[in-house]
Amino acid sequence: MSTTNLNVEGNEVITMPPGTKIFSENNNPEIGKVTFPERKSKGLLSPLVEAYYNAENDTLSINIVAYVDLDRRNEVFQYDIFQNTYIDIDGNPQLQFFIAYNMPEQDACTFSVHELKFKANPYAFIGDFSKIKTIQTFLWDIDPIASRGTETTVQAG
């Protein structure tokens, strides 16, 4: 379940994603830019995600390429990563990751490209990493206009 707070100064509603915060980044550098000249939407772009399970040390590594609209007010990409466990329809524990950040919604056609790398937290998961076949990963704008996600197959690491 997500958490909603009201930022009294800015009169802005903040909605945090479900799960446990496992990582924070205050200055993720841009690795490039991508432009979609025909795009005229305030919607987010889905992240590109790869996930690898390493049986030798029982770790699940996640690599993400995120496309973020950074305007003049937000020159650095600051985010928190939340890990959420849920039970699927067959009764198996599953993993979701939310990259939570706050950016103004505006029409954009140029996005900065950012690489995020992290490991799943075994203490915030009720199952066995070796049984995870897919993960879900979302960009989550906390103000709470939008989120956008993707499902990714876990590969052997």
Secondary structure, 3 states (H helix, E strand, C coil): CCEEEEECCCCEEEEECCCEEEEEEEEECCCEEEECCCCCECCCCCCEEEEEEECCCCEEEEEEEEEECCCCCCCCEEEEEEEEEEECCCCCEEEEEEEEECCCCCCECEEEEEEEEEECCHHHCCCCHHHCCEEEEEEEECCCCCEEEEEEEEEEC
